[in-house]
């Protein structure tokens, strides 16, 4: 089927290219008419923080809407209670109340909010509440807030800005990070020129990857108007789309040029390249999409949509590789070799460096196997100390206003001021003076305030109807501290239930929410569901590989080695981000916990991407084994034939991923660096050493499968010339 598809696309190349242009134009029109944008909405069904969020949305809607904090700092030797400073702050608060969308502003100069001025009187803050989500606010909202603080600035006060509104409209950037994808593409151009040796051959993968990326971005823009998609999705999709788009094209173009060098007509060369390398590409893409879609097993909407969005980019890219790429090759004909910068023999890789390396590995399999395992286990060791969590403004660059506001609030009010908890209480009866509910609320607030780890707890604040209340709790530790997570668990499991014994409020009607509690619940949920997710992806890949390679050893080995390479990448990420080793080299100013959803995203992406190299290498080894029956010779030949392409593809993927390390966001840095390291380890240590060494040791066991299982499994052919299938090998 793929051969017929490739030949048809090559012969009717203008028709196929025209159809893709029409698709791109249609997507462009649809995206232009769409008002979609990314939104970071962390709904976590079945958790206390979600229960609190729902109650607040119903009874205290302002508590869930967007807020901004304006932090005032008096000059050294002065205080905010000085007459001139007080007058300036009051004028600023009046101006803030007039900002479009603002529904309320706290005034630290009034007795009601006297606690919003630090004990030494130098630092204070006003909270601006907006009556709508941050994504629905005008783009100039932060500018309006800055203009409103003019009286304070003119009075000599230092003014900084924090909160969700500021994070939305003041995202850190840099000249390099704004051009991360261009940097990755430029490096890919150089690698492709060296690998393929001609400008025309280099231009084909680059053009296809950019076109597929543009279509994917437009399609995602349309979907954003109908589905809540996180802000990381476009960045993650761009990383993956560029990487797999160039890699998939490289595999197919390399095989196509070999076919042309062997004397095939253009349309036949295209068809055979699609039936062989294209088949491996399609299988690898299906595996990537399966792993990314498997993120639905985590059952967290934010993570699920990230996975499905990334799978969308892969699906569009592989669709272009299966149709548009053959059309481009058919249009170029023998011109695919135009613009040669060096001569290269496509037909005989047996005398090259890769062949000599393959013979070295095959001659000393035990040495290479043990050395590889030692390196992988050493690099993976920090994984044992991994601390999942989330980032805050404390990890923002020090020159950003939200980082300075964060530090000032911590300095004036303690670490917990940046991550308060909200205890939401649904009351069974309307609150009234002297009612049992009022006494129970007072007892609950006192118990929470007395708990170790609590710096301050406000008295219960009832809603206007008197059937709900909230208690704001300020921890003694910061929002990303493990001690804060322990405090939340203690309050939920011990403090609150004990305080409510014999009271008028059921325990199930009290829940702890707020942004900090939501991130803690998100982390706990991912930790609990990570193992079932990994197991599900591994089992799915095991079955697929078993059907392709008719073997038990090969898929089991692939699963174990993929886990080893991903574990090593995790260990590297822990050492850099959590322990802070070399953090300055990647522009990270503070050590941060590993963002909870990063490991699951990395696993889904990397387990799928590693199948590219696994399938590409093993299919060539199996193809040679089917012809010769010589296990040793097939391992050497398979590695020699694929090493150059795998190395080139890996270098491209690494350069694309590393270019995104320039992004100021620690989350994007983690994904970029982690995936770059994983691909490097997978393509060098695993694919070039561990896989051939273990296959050399296993011998004919590589291709053994019980005869009854061989009969019931469907047959899938990947990247192999049509040769007769031998009987299952006997050890």
C-alpha positions as CSV (number, residue, x, y, z in Angstrom):
1,X,0.0,0.0,0.0
2,X,2.8,2.4,0.9
3,X,4.7,1.6,-2.3
4,X,1.6,2.4,-4.4
5,X,1.0,5.6,-2.4
6,X,4.6,6.7,-3.0
7,X,4.6,6.0,-6.7
8,X,1.2,7.7,-7.1
9,X,2.4,10.8,-5.2
10,X,5.6,10.9,-7.2
11,X,3.8,10.6,-10.6
12,X,1.1,13.1,-9.7
13,X,3.2,15.4,-7.7
14,X,1.5,18.7,-8.7
15,X,-1.9,17.3,-7.7
16,X,-0.6,16.3,-4.2
17,X,1.3,19.5,-3.7
18,X,-1.7,21.5,-4.8
19,X,-3.9,19.7,-2.3
20,X,-1.5,20.4,0.6
21,X,-1.4,24.1,-0.4
22,X,-5.2,24.2,-0.3
23,X,-5.2,22.6,3.1
24,X,-2.7,25.1,4.4
25,X,-4.7,28.0,3.0
26,X,-7.9,26.6,4.5
27,X,-6.2,26.3,7.9
28,X,-4.8,29.8,7.6
29,X,-8.3,31.2,7.0
30,X,-9.8,29.2,9.8
31,X,-7.0,30.3,12.2
32,X,-7.4,34.0,11.2
33,X,-11.1,33.9,12.1
34,X,-10.5,32.1,15.3
35,X,-10.1,33.9,18.6
36,X,-8.4,30.9,20.3
37,X,-5.5,31.3,22.7
38,X,-3.8,29.0,25.2
39,X,-4.9,28.9,28.8
40,X,-3.3,27.2,31.8
41,X,-6.3,25.8,33.6
42,X,-5.4,23.1,36.1
43,X,-8.7,21.3,36.8
44,X,-8.0,18.2,38.9
45,X,-11.2,16.1,39.2
46,X,-11.8,14.3,42.4
47,X,-9.4,16.3,44.5
48,X,-10.0,18.6,47.5
49,X,-8.5,21.6,45.7
50,X,-11.1,21.1,42.9
51,X,-13.9,20.8,45.4
52,X,-12.7,24.1,47.0
53,X,-12.4,25.8,43.6
54,X,-16.0,24.8,42.7
55,X,-17.4,26.1,46.0
56,X,-15.5,29.3,45.6
57,X,-16.8,29.7,42.0
58,X,-20.3,29.4,43.3
59,X,-20.1,31.4,46.6
60,X,-16.9,33.5,46.4
61,X,-16.4,34.0,42.6
62,X,-13.9,36.8,43.1
63,X,-11.5,34.4,44.9
64,X,-11.1,32.4,41.7
65,X,-10.7,35.2,39.3
66,X,-7.5,36.8,38.1
67,X,-5.5,39.1,40.5
68,X,-2.5,41.3,40.4
69,X,-0.4,42.4,43.4
70,X,1.1,45.9,43.5
71,X,4.0,45.9,46.0
72,X,5.1,49.3,47.5
73,X,8.5,49.8,49.1
74,X,9.4,52.9,51.1
75,X,12.9,54.4,50.8
76,X,15.4,53.5,53.4
77,X,14.7,55.3,56.7
78,X,11.1,55.9,55.9
79,X,7.8,53.9,56.1
80,X,4.6,53.6,54.2
81,X,2.7,55.1,57.2
82,X,4.5,58.5,56.6
83,X,1.9,61.1,55.5
84,X,3.3,61.6,52.0
85,X,3.6,57.8,51.4
86,X,0.1,57.1,52.7
87,X,-1.3,59.8,50.4
88,X,0.5,58.4,47.4
89,X,-0.7,54.8,48.1
90,X,-4.3,56.0,48.6
91,X,-4.2,57.8,45.3
92,X,-2.7,54.7,43.6
93,X,-5.5,52.5,45.0
94,X,-8.1,54.9,43.7
95,X,-6.5,54.7,40.2
96,X,-6.2,50.9,40.4
97,X,-10.0,50.7,41.0
98,X,-10.5,52.4,37.6
99,X,-8.4,49.9,35.6
100,X,-10.7,48.2,33.0
101,X,-12.0,44.9,34.4
102,X,-11.0,45.6,38.1
103,X,-13.8,44.8,40.5
104,X,-12.0,45.5,43.8
105,X,-8.8,46.7,45.3
106,X,-7.4,46.3,48.9
107,X,-6.0,49.4,50.5
108,X,-3.1,48.7,53.0
109,X,-3.5,52.2,54.5
110,X,-6.9,51.3,56.0
111,X,-7.4,49.4,59.3
112,X,-9.2,46.6,57.5
113,X,-6.0,45.7,55.6
114,X,-3.4,46.9,58.1
115,X,-1.8,43.5,58.0
116,X,-0.8,44.1,54.3
117,X,2.0,46.4,55.6
118,X,5.1,44.7,57.0
119,X,5.9,45.0,60.7
120,X,8.8,47.4,59.9
121,X,6.4,49.5,57.8
122,X,8.6,49.6,54.7
123,X,6.8,47.0,52.5
124,X,3.1,46.9,51.7
125,X,0.9,45.6,48.9
126,X,-2.5,46.1,47.3
127,X,-4.4,43.3,45.6
128,X,-6.4,44.1,42.5
129,X,-9.2,41.6,41.8
130,X,-10.6,41.3,38.2
131,X,-14.0,39.9,37.4
132,X,-12.9,37.6,34.7
133,X,-10.2,35.0,33.9
134,X,-6.7,36.4,33.1
135,X,-6.9,35.1,29.5
136,X,-10.0,37.3,28.8
137,X,-8.3,40.6,30.0
138,X,-7.2,43.2,27.5
139,X,-3.6,42.9,26.4
140,X,-2.8,46.4,27.8
141,X,-4.0,45.5,31.4
142,X,-0.5,45.5,32.9
143,X,0.3,48.8,31.2
144,X,-2.9,50.3,32.7
145,X,-1.8,49.0,36.2
146,X,1.6,50.6,35.8
147,X,0.1,53.9,34.8
148,X,-2.2,53.8,37.8
149,X,0.8,53.6,40.2
150,X,2.2,56.9,38.9
151,X,1.5,58.8,42.2
152,X,3.5,56.2,44.2
153,X,6.4,56.4,41.8
154,X,6.4,60.2,41.9
155,X,6.4,60.1,45.7
156,X,9.7,58.1,45.6
157,X,8.3,54.7,46.4
158,X,9.6,51.6,44.6
159,X,6.7,49.8,43.0
160,X,6.8,46.2,41.7
161,X,4.1,43.9,40.3
162,X,3.2,40.3,40.8
163,X,0.3,37.8,40.5
164,X,-1.3,35.8,37.7
165,X,-2.1,38.9,35.6
166,X,1.5,40.0,35.6
167,X,2.7,36.5,34.8
168,X,0.4,36.5,31.8
169,X,1.4,39.9,30.3
170,X,5.1,40.0,31.4
171,X,6.4,36.7,30.3
172,X,10.3,36.7,30.3
173,X,11.9,36.6,26.9
174,X,15.3,37.1,25.2
175,X,16.6,37.8,21.8
176,X,18.0,34.2,21.6
177,X,14.8,32.5,22.9
178,X,12.7,34.4,20.5
179,X,14.6,32.6,17.7
180,X,15.1,29.2,19.2
181,X,13.5,27.3,16.4
182,X,15.5,29.3,13.8
183,X,18.7,28.3,15.6
184,X,17.7,24.7,15.7
185,X,16.9,24.7,12.0
186,X,20.2,26.4,11.1
187,X,22.1,23.7,12.9
188,X,20.0,21.1,11.2
189,X,20.9,22.6,7.8
190,X,24.6,22.2,8.5
191,X,24.1,18.6,9.7
192,X,22.0,17.6,6.7
193,X,24.6,19.2,4.3
194,X,27.3,17.1,5.9
195,X,25.2,14.0,6.0
196,X,23.5,14.1,2.6
197,X,26.2,16.1,0.7
198,X,23.9,18.2,-1.4
199,X,21.8,21.4,-1.1
200,X,18.8,19.9,-2.8
201,X,18.8,16.8,-0.5
202,X,19.1,19.1,2.5
203,X,16.3,21.4,1.4
204,X,13.7,18.6,1.2
205,X,13.6,17.6,4.9
206,X,13.8,21.3,6.1
207,X,11.0,22.4,3.8
208,X,8.7,19.5,4.8
209,X,9.3,20.0,8.5
210,X,8.6,23.8,8.3
211,X,5.4,23.2,6.2
212,X,4.1,20.5,8.5
213,X,4.9,22.8,11.5
214,X,3.0,25.7,10.0
215,X,-0.1,23.5,9.3
216,X,0.0,22.1,12.9
217,X,0.3,25.5,14.4
218,X,-2.7,26.8,12.4
219,X,-4.8,23.7,13.3
220,X,-3.9,24.1,17.0
221,X,-4.9,27.8,16.9
222,X,-8.3,26.7,15.6
223,X,-8.7,24.1,18.3
224,X,-7.8,26.6,21.0
225,X,-11.1,28.3,20.5
226,X,-13.0,25.2,21.4
227,X,-10.7,23.3,23.8
228,X,-8.6,24.5,26.8
229,X,-5.0,23.9,25.8
230,X,-2.0,24.8,28.0
231,X,0.6,27.5,27.1
232,X,3.3,24.9,26.9
233,X,1.6,23.0,24.1
234,X,2.7,25.2,21.1
235,X,6.3,25.2,22.3
236,X,6.3,21.5,22.9
237,X,4.6,20.9,19.6
238,X,7.2,23.0,17.8
239,X,10.1,21.1,19.4
240,X,8.6,17.7,18.4
241,X,7.4,18.7,15.0
242,X,10.7,20.1,13.8
243,X,12.6,17.1,15.3
244,X,10.5,14.3,13.9
245,X,9.7,16.2,10.6
246,X,13.4,16.5,9.7
247,X,14.2,13.0,11.0
248,X,11.4,11.2,9.2
249,X,12.3,13.0,6.0
250,X,16.0,12.2,6.4
251,X,15.2,8.4,6.7
252,X,13.1,8.4,3.6
253,X,15.3,10.7,1.5
254,X,18.4,8.6,2.4
255,X,16.7,5.4,1.3
256,X,15.4,7.1,-1.9
257,X,18.9,8.3,-2.9
258,X,20.2,4.7,-2.3
259,X,17.5,3.4,-4.6
260,X,18.4,6.0,-7.3
261,X,22.1,5.1,-7.0
262,X,21.2,1.5,-7.5
263,X,19.6,2.4,-10.9
264,X,15.8,2.5,-10.0
265,X,13.5,4.9,-12.0
266,X,12.4,7.9,-9.9
267,X,8.8,6.8,-9.2
268,X,10.0,3.3,-8.3
269,X,12.7,4.7,-6.1
270,X,10.2,6.8,-4.3
271,X,7.8,3.9,-3.9
272,X,10.4,1.5,-2.5
273,X,11.7,4.2,-0.1
274,X,8.2,4.7,1.2
275,X,7.5,1.0,1.5
276,X,10.8,0.4,3.4
277,X,12.0,3.5,5.4
278,X,8.5,5.0,5.1
279,X,7.0,2.0,6.7
280,X,9.4,2.3,9.6
281,X,8.6,6.0,9.9
282,X,4.9,5.3,9.9
283,X,5.3,2.7,12.6
284,X,7.5,5.0,14.7
285,X,5.0,7.8,14.4
286,X,2.1,5.5,15.4
287,X,4.2,4.6,18.5
288,X,4.8,8.2,19.4
289,X,1.2,9.1,19.0
290,X,0.2,6.1,21.1
291,X,2.6,7.0,23.9
292,X,1.4,10.7,23.9
293,X,-2.3,9.7,23.8
294,X,-1.5,7.4,26.7
295,X,-1.2,10.5,28.9
296,X,-4.9,10.3,29.1
297,X,-4.3,7.5,31.6
298,X,-3.1,10.2,34.1
299,X,-6.7,11.5,34.0
300,X,-5.6,15.1,34.4
301,X,-7.2,17.3,31.7
302,X,-4.2,19.7,31.4
303,X,-1.7,16.8,30.9
304,X,-4.1,15.0,28.6
305,X,-4.5,18.0,26.3
306,X,-0.7,18.5,26.2
307,X,-0.3,14.9,25.1
308,X,-3.0,15.0,22.5
309,X,-1.7,18.4,21.2
310,X,1.8,17.0,20.7
311,X,0.3,13.8,19.1
312,X,-1.5,16.2,16.6
313,X,1.8,17.7,15.5
314,X,3.3,14.2,15.0
315,X,0.2,13.1,13.0
316,X,0.3,16.1,10.7
317,X,4.0,15.6,10.2
318,X,3.8,11.9,9.3
319,X,0.9,12.6,7.0
320,X,3.0,15.1,5.1
321,X,5.9,12.6,5.1
322,X,3.7,9.9,3.6
323,X,2.2,12.1,0.8
324,X,3.9,15.5,0.4
325,X,7.4,14.2,0.7
326,X,7.0,11.6,-2.1
327,X,5.5,14.3,-4.3
328,X,8.5,16.6,-3.6
329,X,10.9,13.8,-4.5
330,X,8.9,13.0,-7.7
331,X,9.0,16.7,-8.7
332,X,12.8,16.9,-8.1
333,X,13.6,13.6,-9.8
334,X,17.3,13.1,-10.1
335,X,17.7,16.8,-9.1
336,X,17.5,15.6,-5.5
337,X,21.3,15.3,-5.8
338,X,21.7,18.8,-7.2
339,X,24.2,21.2,-5.6
340,X,26.6,18.5,-4.4
341,X,29.3,19.7,-2.0
342,X,31.1,16.4,-2.0
343,X,31.1,13.0,-3.5
344,X,29.4,10.2,-1.6
345,X,29.0,6.5,-2.4
346,X,25.4,5.6,-1.4
347,X,25.8,1.9,-2.2
348,X,28.6,0.6,-0.1
349,X,28.7,1.5,3.6
350,X,30.7,-1.6,4.5
351,X,34.1,0.1,4.3
352,X,33.2,3.2,6.4
353,X,33.8,4.2,10.0
354,X,30.4,2.8,11.0
355,X,31.3,-0.7,9.7
356,X,34.6,-0.7,11.5
357,X,32.8,0.4,14.7
358,X,30.2,-2.3,14.3
359,X,32.8,-5.0,14.0
360,X,34.5,-3.7,17.1
361,X,31.2,-3.9,19.1
362,X,30.4,-7.4,17.7
363,X,33.9,-8.6,18.5
364,X,33.7,-7.5,22.2
365,X,30.0,-7.6,23.1
366,X,30.5,-8.3,26.9
367,X,32.9,-5.3,27.3
368,X,30.6,-2.9,25.5
369,X,27.5,-4.3,27.2
370,X,28.9,-3.8,30.7
371,X,30.5,-0.5,30.0
372,X,27.2,0.9,28.6
373,X,25.2,-0.4,31.6
374,X,27.6,1.2,34.0
375,X,27.4,4.6,32.3
376,X,23.6,4.5,32.1
377,X,23.2,3.5,35.8
378,X,25.6,6.2,37.0
379,X,23.9,9.0,35.0
380,X,20.5,7.7,36.2
381,X,21.5,7.6,39.9
382,X,20.1,11.1,40.8
383,X,16.7,9.9,39.8
384,X,16.5,8.1,43.2
385,X,16.3,11.6,44.8
386,X,13.8,13.2,42.4
387,X,11.5,15.8,44.0
388,X,8.4,16.5,41.9
389,X,6.7,19.9,42.4
390,X,6.1,23.1,40.5
391,X,7.8,26.4,39.8
392,X,6.8,29.8,41.0
393,X,7.9,33.4,40.4
394,X,10.9,32.6,42.6
395,X,12.5,30.9,39.6
396,X,11.8,33.9,37.2
397,X,14.8,35.9,36.1
398,X,15.9,38.4,38.8
399,X,15.4,41.4,36.6
400,X,11.6,40.7,36.1
401,X,9.1,42.6,38.2
402,X,7.3,39.5,39.3
403,X,10.5,38.0,40.7
404,X,11.2,41.3,42.6
405,X,7.7,41.4,43.9
406,X,8.0,37.8,45.1
407,X,11.2,38.5,46.9
408,X,9.8,41.6,48.5
409,X,6.7,39.9,49.8
410,X,8.9,37.1,51.2
411,X,11.1,39.7,52.9
412,X,8.2,41.6,54.4
413,X,5.7,38.9,55.3
414,X,7.5,35.6,55.2
415,X,7.8,32.8,52.5
416,X,4.2,31.7,52.9
417,X,2.8,35.1,51.8
418,X,3.5,34.1,48.2
419,X,1.4,30.9,48.5
420,X,-1.6,31.3,50.8
421,X,-4.1,28.4,51.2
422,X,-7.8,28.9,51.1
423,X,-10.0,26.7,53.4
424,X,-13.4,26.6,51.8
425,X,-16.4,25.6,54.0
426,X,-19.9,24.8,52.8
427,X,-22.3,25.4,55.7
428,X,-25.3,23.1,56.2
429,X,-27.4,26.0,57.5
430,X,-27.4,29.8,57.2
431,X,-24.9,31.4,59.5
432,X,-26.3,33.4,62.4
433,X,-25.1,34.9,65.6
434,X,-24.8,32.2,68.3
435,X,-25.5,29.3,65.8
436,X,-23.7,26.0,66.2
437,X,-22.0,26.6,62.8
438,X,-20.5,29.8,64.1
439,X,-19.0,28.1,67.1
440,X,-17.6,25.3,64.9
441,X,-16.1,27.8,62.5
442,X,-14.3,29.6,65.4
443,X,-13.0,26.3,66.7
444,X,-11.8,25.3,63.2
445,X,-10.0,28.6,62.6
446,X,-8.3,28.4,66.0
447,X,-7.1,24.8,65.4
448,X,-5.7,25.8,62.0
449,X,-3.9,28.9,63.4
450,X,-2.3,26.8,66.1
451,X,-0.9,24.1,63.7
452,X,2.8,24.0,63.4
453,X,3.8,25.4,60.0
454,X,1.0,28.0,59.9
455,X,2.1,31.6,60.2
456,X,-1.3,33.2,60.2
457,X,-4.9,32.2,59.7
458,X,-7.7,34.8,59.2
459,X,-11.0,34.6,61.0
460,X,-13.8,32.9,59.0
461,X,-15.1,35.2,56.3
462,X,-18.8,34.3,55.4
463,X,-20.3,34.9,52.0
464,X,-23.2,37.3,51.5
465,X,-25.8,34.5,51.8
466,X,-24.3,33.2,55.0
467,X,-24.1,29.6,53.8
468,X,-20.4,29.4,53.1
469,X,-17.1,30.7,54.6
470,X,-13.4,30.9,53.8
471,X,-10.3,31.0,56.0
472,X,-7.1,32.3,54.4
473,X,-4.0,30.4,55.7
474,X,-0.5,31.7,55.4
475,X,2.2,28.9,55.8
476,X,5.6,29.6,57.3
477,X,7.2,28.1,54.2
478,X,7.1,29.0,50.5
479,X,4.7,27.6,47.9
480,X,7.2,25.2,46.3
481,X,8.6,23.9,49.7
482,X,8.0,20.2,50.5
483,X,7.1,21.4,54.1
484,X,4.1,23.3,52.6
485,X,2.9,20.1,50.9
486,X,3.3,18.3,54.3
487,X,1.3,21.0,56.0
488,X,-1.6,20.7,53.5
489,X,-1.7,16.9,54.1
490,X,-1.6,17.4,57.9
491,X,-4.4,19.9,57.8
492,X,-6.5,17.6,55.7
493,X,-5.9,14.3,57.5
494,X,-5.6,15.4,61.1
495,X,-6.1,19.1,62.1
496,X,-9.5,19.7,60.3
497,X,-11.1,16.3,61.1
498,X,-10.1,16.7,64.8
499,X,-11.4,20.2,65.0
500,X,-14.8,19.2,63.5
501,X,-15.4,16.2,65.8
502,X,-18.8,16.8,67.5
503,X,-19.3,20.1,65.6
504,X,-22.1,21.2,63.3
505,X,-20.1,21.0,60.0
506,X,-19.4,17.7,58.3
507,X,-15.7,17.0,57.4
508,X,-16.6,16.4,53.7
509,X,-17.8,20.0,53.5
510,X,-14.4,21.5,54.3
511,X,-11.7,21.5,51.6
512,X,-8.3,23.2,51.1
513,X,-7.8,25.0,47.8
514,X,-6.0,27.9,46.2
515,X,-3.2,27.8,43.6
516,X,-0.6,26.2,46.0
517,X,-3.0,23.4,47.1
518,X,-3.9,22.7,43.4
519,X,-0.3,22.3,42.4
520,X,0.3,20.0,45.4
521,X,-2.7,17.9,44.4
522,X,-1.5,17.8,40.8
523,X,1.9,16.5,41.9
524,X,0.4,13.9,44.2
525,X,-1.9,12.7,41.5
526,X,0.8,12.4,38.9
527,X,3.0,10.5,41.3
528,X,0.2,8.0,42.0
529,X,-0.6,7.4,38.4
530,X,2.9,7.5,36.8
531,X,3.5,3.8,37.2
532,X,0.3,2.6,35.5
533,X,0.9,5.0,32.7
534,X,4.5,3.8,32.1
535,X,3.3,0.2,32.3
536,X,0.5,0.8,29.8
537,X,2.8,2.4,27.3
538,X,5.5,-0.3,27.6
539,X,2.9,-3.1,27.2
540,X,1.5,-1.4,24.1
541,X,4.9,-1.0,22.5
542,X,5.9,-4.6,23.5
543,X,2.9,-6.0,21.6
544,X,3.6,-3.8,18.5
545,X,7.3,-4.7,18.4
546,X,6.4,-8.4,18.9
547,X,4.1,-8.3,15.8
548,X,6.8,-6.5,13.7
549,X,9.9,-8.5,14.6
550,X,8.3,-11.9,15.5
551,X,10.4,-12.1,18.6
552,X,10.0,-12.1,22.4
553,X,13.6,-11.0,23.1
554,X,13.7,-8.0,20.8
555,X,10.6,-6.1,22.3
556,X,11.6,-7.0,25.9
557,X,15.1,-5.7,25.2
558,X,13.7,-2.6,23.6
559,X,11.5,-1.8,26.6
560,X,14.3,-2.3,29.1
561,X,16.8,-0.2,27.1
562,X,14.3,2.6,26.5
563,X,13.6,2.7,30.2
564,X,17.4,2.9,30.9
565,X,18.0,5.7,28.5
566,X,15.0,7.7,29.8
567,X,16.0,7.0,33.4
568,X,19.5,8.4,32.6
569,X,17.8,11.5,31.1
570,X,15.7,11.9,34.3
571,X,18.9,11.6,36.4
572,X,20.6,14.3,34.4
573,X,17.6,16.7,34.7
574,X,17.5,16.1,38.5
575,X,21.2,16.9,38.8
576,X,20.9,20.1,36.8
577,X,17.6,21.5,37.9
578,X,16.9,20.1,41.4
579,X,20.5,20.0,42.6
580,X,21.7,23.0,40.6
581,X,24.8,21.4,39.0
582,X,25.8,23.7,36.1
583,X,22.5,25.6,36.2
584,X,24.2,28.8,35.2
585,X,25.2,27.2,31.9
586,X,21.6,27.0,30.8
587,X,20.5,30.4,32.2
588,X,18.8,29.0,35.3
589,X,19.3,31.3,38.3
590,X,17.8,29.1,41.1
591,X,17.5,25.3,41.6
592,X,13.9,24.3,41.2
593,X,11.9,21.1,41.8
594,X,11.1,18.9,38.8
595,X,7.8,20.2,37.4
596,X,5.3,17.4,38.0
597,X,4.1,16.8,34.5
598,X,7.6,17.0,32.9
599,X,8.6,13.4,33.6
600,X,5.3,12.0,32.1
601,X,5.6,14.2,29.1
602,X,9.3,13.3,28.6
603,X,8.5,9.6,28.9
604,X,5.7,9.7,26.4
605,X,7.7,11.6,23.9
606,X,11.0,9.8,24.4
607,X,9.6,6.3,24.5
608,X,8.0,7.0,21.2
609,X,11.0,8.8,19.6
610,X,13.4,6.1,20.7
611,X,11.3,3.7,18.6
612,X,12.4,5.6,15.5
613,X,16.0,4.5,16.0
614,X,15.0,1.1,17.4
615,X,12.9,0.2,14.4
616,X,15.3,1.7,11.9
617,X,18.2,-0.3,13.2
618,X,16.5,-3.6,14.1
619,X,14.6,-3.7,10.8
620,X,17.8,-3.6,8.8
621,X,19.4,-6.2,11.1
622,X,16.4,-8.4,10.7
623,X,16.3,-7.9,6.9
624,X,19.9,-9.0,6.6
625,X,19.3,-12.0,9.0
626,X,16.3,-13.1,6.9
627,X,18.6,-13.2,3.8
628,X,21.7,-14.8,5.4
629,X,20.6,-16.5,8.6
630,X,23.9,-15.3,10.1
631,X,23.2,-13.4,13.3
632,X,26.8,-12.0,13.7
633,X,27.0,-10.7,10.1
634,X,23.5,-9.2,10.2
635,X,24.3,-7.2,13.4
636,X,27.4,-5.8,11.8
637,X,25.7,-5.1,8.5
638,X,22.6,-3.6,10.1
639,X,24.6,-1.2,12.3
640,X,27.0,-0.3,9.4
641,X,24.0,0.6,7.1
642,X,22.1,2.7,9.6
643,X,24.7,4.3,11.9
644,X,25.3,7.4,9.7
645,X,21.6,8.1,9.3
646,X,20.8,7.4,12.9
647,X,23.7,9.7,14.1
648,X,22.6,12.5,11.7
649,X,19.0,12.2,12.8
650,X,19.9,12.2,16.4
651,X,22.2,15.2,16.0
652,X,19.3,17.1,14.3
653,X,16.9,16.2,17.1
654,X,19.4,17.1,19.8
655,X,20.1,20.5,18.2
656,X,16.4,21.3,17.9
657,X,15.7,20.3,21.5
658,X,18.8,22.2,22.9
659,X,17.8,25.4,21.1
660,X,14.8,25.6,23.3
661,X,16.9,25.6,26.4
662,X,17.4,29.3,25.7
663,X,13.7,29.8,26.7
664,X,13.5,31.6,30.1
665,X,10.8,29.2,31.3
666,X,12.3,26.5,33.6
667,X,9.6,24.1,32.4
668,X,10.6,24.5,28.7
669,X,14.3,24.3,29.7
670,X,13.6,21.0,31.5
671,X,11.8,19.5,28.5
672,X,14.4,20.7,26.0
673,X,17.5,19.7,27.9
674,X,15.9,16.4,29.1
675,X,14.9,15.3,25.7
676,X,18.2,16.4,24.1
677,X,20.2,14.3,26.7
678,X,17.8,11.3,26.2
679,X,18.2,11.3,22.4
680,X,22.0,11.6,22.8
681,X,22.2,8.7,25.2
682,X,19.7,6.6,23.1
683,X,21.5,7.2,19.8
684,X,25.0,6.8,21.1
685,X,25.3,4.5,24.1
686,X,22.1,2.5,23.6
687,X,21.7,2.2,19.8
688,X,25.4,2.2,18.9
689,X,26.7,0.0,21.7
690,X,24.2,-1.7,24.0
691,X,21.7,-2.9,21.3
692,X,24.3,-4.5,19.0
693,X,26.2,-6.0,21.9
694,X,23.2,-7.7,23.5
695,X,22.0,-8.9,20.1
696,X,25.4,-10.4,19.4
697,X,25.3,-12.1,22.7
698,X,21.7,-13.4,22.2
699,X,22.4,-14.8,18.7
700,X,19.5,-16.7,17.3
701,X,17.5,-16.1,20.5
702,X,16.9,-12.6,19.1
703,X,14.4,-14.0,16.6
704,X,12.8,-16.8,18.6
705,X,9.1,-16.9,19.2
706,X,6.8,-19.8,20.2
707,X,5.2,-21.3,17.1
708,X,1.7,-21.0,18.6
709,X,2.2,-17.3,19.3
710,X,3.6,-16.7,15.8
711,X,0.5,-18.2,14.3
712,X,-2.0,-16.0,16.2
713,X,-0.1,-12.7,16.0
714,X,-0.9,-10.4,13.0
715,X,2.0,-9.9,10.6
716,X,3.3,-6.3,10.2
717,X,6.2,-5.6,7.8
718,X,8.4,-2.6,8.6
719,X,11.3,-1.3,6.5
720,X,12.1,-4.6,4.8
721,X,12.4,-5.7,1.2
722,X,9.8,-8.3,0.3
723,X,11.6,-11.5,1.2
724,X,10.1,-14.9,2.2
725,X,9.4,-15.2,5.9
726,X,11.5,-18.1,7.4
727,X,10.2,-20.5,10.0
728,X,10.7,-19.2,13.6
729,X,14.3,-19.7,14.5
730,X,15.2,-22.3,17.1
731,X,17.8,-21.4,19.7
